[in-house]
Amino acid sequence: MSDETRLPSLEPPKSNKQQSSAKNTAISLQQVLQEERAALGGDKIQRSALCISGGGIRSATFALGALQGLAQLGILEKFDYLSTVSGG
Protein backbone atom coordinates (compact mmCIF):
# COMPACT_ATOMS: atom_id res chain seq x y z
CA MET A 1 0.00 0.00 0.00
CA SER A 2 1.42 3.37 -0.93
CA ASP A 3 1.76 6.26 1.52
CA GLU A 4 -1.00 8.19 -0.30
CA THR A 5 -3.64 5.53 0.48
CA ARG A 6 -2.52 4.63 4.00
CA LEU A 7 -4.97 5.67 6.73
CA PRO A 8 -3.71 7.57 9.78
CA SER A 9 -2.27 5.58 12.65
CA LEU A 10 -4.36 4.78 15.69
CA GLU A 11 -1.42 5.20 18.07
CA PRO A 12 -2.03 6.92 21.44
CA PRO A 13 -1.63 10.71 21.51
CA LYS A 14 1.90 12.04 21.80
CA SER A 15 3.13 14.16 24.67
CA ASN A 16 3.05 17.98 24.39
CA LYS A 17 6.75 18.00 23.49
CA GLN A 18 6.19 15.50 20.67
CA GLN A 19 3.02 17.23 19.44
CA SER A 20 4.77 20.51 18.74
CA SER A 21 7.07 18.86 16.20
CA ALA A 22 4.54 16.40 14.73
CA LYS A 23 2.03 17.46 12.09
CA ASN A 24 -1.68 17.21 12.89
CA THR A 25 -3.03 13.92 11.51
CA ALA A 26 -6.68 14.31 12.51
CA ILE A 27 -8.96 13.94 9.50
CA SER A 28 -12.71 13.97 9.00
CA LEU A 29 -14.89 10.91 8.47
CA GLN A 30 -15.41 12.05 4.88
CA GLN A 31 -11.64 12.04 4.32
CA VAL A 32 -11.35 8.56 5.85
CA LEU A 33 -14.08 7.25 3.55
CA GLN A 34 -12.47 8.86 0.49
CA GLU A 35 -9.10 7.33 1.36
CA GLU A 36 -10.71 3.93 1.96
CA ARG A 37 -12.46 4.07 -1.43
CA ALA A 38 -9.19 5.01 -3.13
CA ALA A 39 -7.33 2.17 -1.38
CA LEU A 40 -10.01 -0.31 -2.46
CA GLY A 41 -9.99 0.73 -6.11
CA GLY A 42 -12.46 3.61 -6.19
CA ASP A 43 -16.21 3.72 -6.68
CA LYS A 44 -16.16 1.71 -9.91
CA ILE A 45 -15.87 -1.58 -8.06
CA GLN A 46 -18.95 -2.84 -6.22
CA ARG A 47 -18.21 -4.00 -2.66
CA SER A 48 -19.81 -6.86 -0.73
CA ALA A 49 -20.04 -7.76 2.93
CA LEU A 50 -20.74 -10.94 4.83
CA CYS A 51 -22.57 -10.28 8.09
CA ILE A 52 -22.98 -12.99 10.72
CA SER A 53 -25.16 -12.61 13.78
CA GLY A 54 -26.47 -14.77 16.59
CA GLY A 55 -25.83 -15.75 20.15
CA GLY A 56 -24.40 -18.83 21.74
CA ILE A 57 -22.49 -21.89 20.70
CA ARG A 58 -25.04 -23.13 18.15
CA SER A 59 -24.95 -19.96 16.08
CA ALA A 60 -21.16 -19.75 16.36
CA THR A 61 -20.86 -23.37 15.19
CA PHE A 62 -23.24 -22.71 12.31
CA ALA A 63 -21.32 -19.56 11.35
CA LEU A 64 -18.02 -21.46 11.39
CA GLY A 65 -19.50 -24.15 9.15
CA ALA A 66 -20.86 -21.52 6.76
CA LEU A 67 -17.47 -19.77 6.61
CA GLN A 68 -15.67 -23.06 6.00
CA GLY A 69 -18.15 -23.97 3.25
CA LEU A 70 -17.74 -20.60 1.55
CA ALA A 71 -13.94 -20.94 1.81
CA GLN A 72 -13.99 -24.42 0.25
CA LEU A 73 -16.06 -23.11 -2.65
CA GLY A 74 -13.68 -20.16 -3.16
CA ILE A 75 -16.46 -17.68 -2.38
CA LEU A 76 -15.26 -16.35 0.99
CA GLU A 77 -12.31 -14.53 -0.57
CA LYS A 78 -14.71 -12.56 -2.79
CA PHE A 79 -16.13 -10.61 0.20
CA ASP A 80 -14.58 -7.24 1.01
CA TYR A 81 -15.89 -6.97 4.58
CA LEU A 82 -16.77 -9.40 7.34
CA SER A 83 -18.92 -8.28 10.24
CA THR A 84 -19.88 -10.37 13.25
CA VAL A 85 -21.84 -9.66 16.41
CA SER A 86 -22.66 -11.63 19.54
CA GLY A 87 -21.98 -15.35 19.00
CA GLY A 88 -21.36 -15.00 15.26
trRosetta pair geometry for C-beta under 8 A, 3 or more apart (Angstrom, degrees):
i j d omega theta_ij theta_ji phi_ij phi_ji
1 5 5.5 -113 -172 82 95 109
1 6 5.6 117 127 -77 118 83
1 39 6.6 11 -140 -142 117 109
2 5 5.5 77 61 18 81 96
2 6 7.1 -130 100 -25 40 91
3 6 5.5 -46 -143 14 36 121
4 38 7.7 -84 128 135 97 141
5 35 6.3 150 -152 -172 53 83
5 38 5.4 -145 -115 110 98 104
5 39 4.0 135 177 -89 118 86
6 39 7.9 108 -72 -96 28 129
7 32 6.5 48 -134 -139 114 83
7 35 5.8 135 -90 116 77 137
7 36 7.1 21 -73 -72 122 78
7 39 7.7 -57 -39 -32 90 154
8 25 4.5 142 -137 160 130 115
8 26 7.7 143 161 -93 178 23
8 27 6.2 164 -17 10 134 113
9 25 7.2 13 36 134 80 162
13 19 7.5 3 177 -77 92 116
14 18 3.5 -104 165 96 125 127
14 19 5.1 166 84 -59 104 71
14 22 5.9 97 34 12 158 150
15 18 4.9 90 53 12 74 102
15 19 6.9 -133 97 -12 35 91
16 19 5.5 -53 -142 32 30 115
16 20 6.8 37 160 -27 62 98
17 20 6.5 -52 -161 20 28 110
17 21 7.8 2 152 3 57 104
18 21 6.5 -74 -162 45 38 96
18 22 5.8 21 153 -14 76 120
19 22 5.8 -66 -132 44 31 103
22 25 7.7 -45 153 -20 108 102
27 31 4.0 -99 169 84 116 141
27 32 6.1 142 101 -51 113 77
27 35 7.9 48 121 -11 159 137
28 31 4.8 103 55 4 75 99
28 32 7.2 -133 101 -4 44 85
29 32 5.5 -52 -150 34 36 114
29 33 6.3 34 153 -18 68 105
30 33 5.8 -55 -148 37 30 110
30 34 6.4 31 153 -19 64 107
31 34 5.6 -53 -146 37 32 112
31 35 6.3 30 156 -17 65 107
32 35 5.9 -59 -150 39 28 109
32 36 6.2 29 152 -21 65 107
33 36 5.6 -51 -144 35 32 113
33 37 6.4 35 155 -20 64 103
34 37 5.8 -52 -149 35 30 112
34 38 6.4 30 153 -18 63 107
35 38 5.6 -53 -147 37 33 113
35 39 6.2 33 154 -20 66 107
36 39 5.7 -56 -147 37 31 111
36 40 6.2 15 158 -7 65 113
37 40 6.0 -69 -145 46 27 101
37 42 5.9 46 156 -131 91 28
37 43 6.0 2 -168 -59 128 71
38 42 6.4 31 -109 -76 43 64
40 45 6.9 -134 138 71 89 128
40 47 6.9 12 154 -86 147 120
40 80 6.9 52 -149 -153 133 133
41 44 6.9 -91 138 58 94 90
41 45 4.5 30 99 7 128 140
42 45 6.6 103 70 10 69 90
47 80 4.5 -66 -155 37 92 155
47 81 7.0 48 166 -7 115 105
48 78 6.9 9 58 130 137 87
48 79 5.3 -97 100 -124 98 63
48 80 5.8 124 53 12 56 92
48 81 7.5 -159 105 32 41 81
49 79 6.4 81 -133 -165 22 104
49 80 6.6 -56 -76 65 61 82
49 81 3.9 -23 -112 71 93 108
49 82 7.2 178 -161 -78 73 24
49 83 6.1 18 177 1 120 109
50 70 7.6 84 -117 -180 156 176
50 76 7.6 -34 -21 -136 163 68
50 79 4.5 -32 -15 -128 107 160
50 81 7.2 -178 27 93 60 60
50 82 5.2 -11 65 -112 97 71
50 83 7.4 174 88 28 49 68
51 82 8.0 165 -84 -162 38 42
51 83 4.6 -13 -112 69 78 105
51 84 7.6 170 -160 -80 51 39
52 63 4.6 86 -170 -133 139 124
52 66 7.4 167 -108 73 121 136
52 67 7.8 -34 -65 -55 152 105
52 82 7.6 0 5 -172 105 86
52 83 7.2 172 26 90 64 55
52 84 4.7 -12 68 -109 99 84
52 85 7.7 180 93 26 58 60
52 88 3.5 170 126 -179 92 125
53 59 7.6 -48 119 176 42 140
53 84 7.3 175 -79 -154 44 52
53 85 5.1 3 -117 56 82 100
53 86 6.3 57 -164 36 67 111
53 88 5.0 -64 -96 -38 13 145
54 58 7.7 -107 161 90 134 76
54 59 2.6 -152 134 -173 140 153
54 60 7.1 -155 91 -46 115 52
54 62 7.2 32 35 57 174 120
54 63 6.7 -164 36 -42 129 119
54 86 5.9 -149 86 90 30 119
54 87 4.9 -66 105 67 79 101
54 88 4.9 111 34 -64 83 87
55 59 6.0 70 43 27 25 142
55 86 4.4 -64 -84 165 75 132
55 87 4.4 119 -144 -6 23 116
56 59 5.6 91 63 17 75 96
56 60 6.9 -138 106 -3 38 96
56 87 4.9 -51 32 -75 30 164
57 60 5.5 -59 -142 42 33 112
57 61 6.0 36 158 -23 68 107
57 87 7.0 -105 -50 -158 22 134
58 61 5.8 -55 -147 36 28 110
58 62 6.3 28 154 -18 63 107
58 87 7.9 44 57 133 55 152
59 62 5.5 -51 -145 38 34 114
59 63 6.1 38 154 -22 66 106
59 86 7.5 16 90 108 146 109
59 87 4.5 100 73 94 111 122
59 88 6.1 -57 140 -77 111 66
60 63 5.6 -52 -145 36 30 113
60 64 6.4 34 153 -21 63 104
60 87 4.5 -99 -48 167 94 92
60 88 6.7 -158 -95 -104 61 18
61 64 5.7 -51 -149 34 31 112
61 65 6.5 31 152 -17 63 105
62 65 5.7 -58 -152 38 31 111
62 66 6.3 31 152 -20 66 106
63 66 5.6 -53 -146 36 32 112
63 67 6.3 32 154 -18 65 105
63 84 7.3 86 -175 -124 154 119
63 87 7.7 168 3 122 135 76
63 88 4.9 142 -85 -151 159 67
64 67 5.7 -54 -147 37 30 111
64 68 6.3 30 154 -18 65 107
65 68 5.7 -55 -145 38 30 111
65 69 6.2 32 155 -20 65 107
66 69 5.7 -55 -148 36 30 112
66 70 6.3 28 155 -17 64 106
67 70 5.8 -55 -146 38 30 109
67 71 6.2 32 153 -21 64 108
67 76 6.3 69 -162 -109 66 135
68 71 5.6 -54 -147 36 31 113
68 72 6.4 32 154 -21 65 105
69 72 5.8 -53 -147 34 30 111
69 73 6.5 19 157 -9 63 110
70 73 5.9 -64 -149 44 30 105
70 75 4.5 -91 -163 75 81 103
70 76 4.0 109 120 -61 104 87
71 74 7.7 39 -179 -72 31 25
71 75 7.7 -90 -61 52 20 67
71 76 4.3 -16 -78 11 62 144
71 77 7.6 84 -125 -30 65 82
73 76 7.9 114 59 -14 80 79
74 77 6.5 -43 -169 30 58 111
74 78 7.8 69 140 -29 66 103
75 78 5.6 -53 -167 20 50 119
75 79 7.9 51 146 -26 71 92
76 79 6.3 -48 -170 15 44 110
79 82 6.2 84 121 -66 134 80
84 88 4.1 -156 -155 103 92 98
85 88 5.8 37 53 34 46 119
